[in-house]
Amino acid sequence: MGANNDLFLDIVEFNAKSGFVADELNSLNSEQTGGLPMEYITNLLKCRILEQQLNELKGLLSKHNS
């Protein structure tokens, strides 16, 4: 039962982080930048965020599969 609780809490934490990142990205989209095109910056951030989320999910899977 404890392992299921840990997994549930990890999933809730992951979802909260993802929601926070999405909110931050949306706020960046509404701001103006003076150098690079906003679409380029947005795509770069999305790639970095997806990479981080993938690494976190790999960690969660290995943690709960062992």
Secondary structure, 3 states (H helix, E strand, C coil): CHHHHHHHHHHHHHHHHHHHHHHHHHHHHHCCCCCCCHHHHHHHHHHHHHHHHHHHHHHHHHHHHC
